[in-house]
Amino acid sequence: MAQGGGIEDWYRGLPKVTRGYMTAAMGTTVLVQLELLAPTLLFLDFEAVGTQLEVWRLMTNFVFFGGFGMPFCFSMLFLVRYGRELEAKRFEGRASDFLWCLMGIGLIQIAVAFVMGSMPFLSSAMLSSIVYLWSREYSEQVLNIFGLFQVQGFYFPWVLMAMHVLMGGSPIADLVGIGSGHCYYFATDVQGYELRAPSMLRNFFDTQSPAQQRIANRQNAFGGHQWGGGGQRLGG
């Protein structure tokens, strides 16, 4: 295979959850642009969810970032850049925990939207949460903002919010994203809770190391029993 690869190699090289999120967002936007799917079927409508059982709205509102344009391109750029780095470092080998993290943050944002009653799409808020968690993981990294000034990673979410306001936007989505992201950070990093994904998600998404795979193979050879039942890794 030629060195450097192409778009397919780049796409396959993305972490699982980031790749899936980007694919869902791109696919949804293409369907909307081709008028095969109406945006009115995607937004968060609690009345439709409750009375007509349109439960898909609880998920689709997170994957529609608007039609093709500069805001959409920037959203995809941020999702790939910061989602990939966050998943590769903080959740290395634990794609299920990253998905579980996004699901928990999503529930918080849905609850906030229910109280506020004026947030039909939470995709921007979710993106802000990803950037916030990235900023905590890469707090010392220095970013160059459009070649105009530099900012430490820790302050990056707040700089983005300020830029949105200066461009005439609302800070609500950023605040909801930062707040819900901080809830996860506070629970895991400050209080020390281990918010692990259910075993079904771990078995489906997570990548085992060679040592873990050899242990799993030996277990399967003896009927798949987990002797000891502690769930502790050898050498841990």
N, C-alpha and C positions, 0 to 999 in steps of 0.2 A: 504494500500500500504506500502511496506517495506520502512523503512527510508533509505535514501541514494540514492534510485532510481537506474537508470542505464543510459545507453547511450541515450535512448529515452527521459528520463526525462531531462537529460542535454541538449539535442538538442532542446526540446520544451521550455526549460527555457531561451534560447538565445533570445535577442531582435529581433524584426521582420526583420529589414533591415540587421543586421549582419548575422542572420540566412539565409536569402535569398541570400546574397552575397556569403557566404561560400558554400551553396548548389549549386549555379550556377557554382562556381569555381571547386568544387569537381566533379559535373556531367560532366562538359566540359572535365576535365582531364581524367575521366574514359572513355568517348567516344573516346577521342584521343588515349588513350592507347590500347583500343580494336580495333583501326583502323576503327571505325564506323564514324569518323569525321576527316577530314584532317585539320591540323593547317593552311594550306594555305587559308582556307575559313574563318578564324577567324581574321587574322591580319588586321590592319588599312591600307587599300589601297584606297587612295582618287580617283584614276582614276576609279577603279571598282565601287566605290560609285557614282561617277558622271556620268559615261557612261553606266554602267550596272545596276544601281540602287540597288546595293548590300548594302542597308542601314544598314543591321544588323551588318556590320563590325564596325559601330560607337559604338556598345555596346559590341560585343563579344571580342574585343581586351582588354577589362577591366577585363574579367573573366578567361583568360587563363594565368596561372602562370608557364607553362612548365610542362614537364612530372613528374611522381612520382620520388621523390628523396629528399635529405636533403633541398635544396632550397625551394621546394614546401612545405615541412612540416613546415619549419620556416615561410613561408608566411602565411599559414593557422593558425599557432600559433599566429602570430602577429595580423592577421585579427580578430580572435576570442577574443584575450586578450584585445587589445586596441580599437577595434571597439565596443565590448560589453560595456566596461567601458565608452567610449565616448557617446554612444547612451543612456546608462542608466542614465548618469549624466547631460550632457549638453542638451540632447534632450529627457529628461524624459517625457513620455506620448506624445511625438511629433515625432513619427517615420517618419511621412510624411516630416517634416522639415529636418530630417537627410538625407532622400532620396533626397530631393530637393537640399540640400547642396552638396551631392555627384554628382548630375547631373550638377550643376553649375560648380563645380570644374572640372568635366569631360569635359565640353565644353571648359574651359580654356586650359586644357591639349591637347585637339584635335586641338585647334587653334595653340598652340605651336608646335605640331607635324607637322602640315601643313607647318609652316614656316621653321622648321628644316629639314623636309623630311626624317628623319632617325630614327623614333620611331614607329615600326610596332605594338608593344604591350605597352599599358599604364597601365597594371595591377600593376606593381611595383611602378609607379609614384602615382597611386591612393592610394596604401598602405602607401606610404610615407606621403601623405596628411592626411590620417587618424591618423598616428602616430604623425604628427605635431600638429594637432588640439588637440589630446590627451595631448601632452606635454604642451600646453597652459592651458588646463583645470586642469592638475595635475602637475603644474610646480614645486611645492615644494616636490613632492614625490621623494624618493631616490631609485634608481634601482641598483641591483647587477648584473654586467655584467659577466656572466660565472664564478662567484666567483673570478674574477681577480681584479676588481676595482669597485667602486661605482660612480654613476653619478646622478646628479639632473635631474628630469624629463624634465625641460626646455631645457636642452642641448642634450637630447636623440636622436632626429632626426639627429643632426650633428655628434654624435658619430657613429650612424649606417652608415652614409655616409662615414665617415673615415674608418670604418671597411670594407666596400665594396671596397674602393680604395686599402686598404692594402692587400685584398684578390685578387687583380688583376681585379676588376670590374670597371665599369665606374660610375662616380658620376652624370651623366646627369639625370637619372630617379629620383634620390633623389632630385636634385636641382629643377627639374620641379614639383615634388610633394610638396616640401617645399614651393616653390614660389606660386603655385596655392592654396595651403592650406592657406598661409598667405593672399592671396587676399580675401578669405572668412572671415578670422579672422579680417582683417583690416576693411572690410566693415561693419561687424556686431558689433565687440567689440570696435573698435576705432572710427569709424564714426557714429555708432549707428543705421545703417539701419536695419530694421526688415525684413529679407528675409524669409517670410512665404510661405509655399507650397500652391498651389491652393486648393480651397475647395474640389474638387473632390478627391485629394490625402488625404486630412485631414480626410474626411469622411470614406475613405477606410482603412487607416492605423492607425489612432490615437485611443488611448484608453481613454474613458471618465471616469472621476471619478464618484462615486455614486451620488454626488450632481449635477454634470453636466447631468448625465443620468436622474435624476428626473426632471430637468428643461426641457430636451428634451422630456420626456414623457408627461409633461403638455402641451408643445407646440404642440405635435402631437395630443393630445386630443382635441385641438381647431383648428385643420386643418393644423397644421404645420407652422403657421404664426410666425414670429419673431417680436413681438410688440416692437416698439422703434427703431429697425433697427440699433442700435449702435454697436452691437457685443461685449458689455462690459460684463465681468463676474460679478455676484453679489458679493459684498464684495471686488471687486478689486479696 
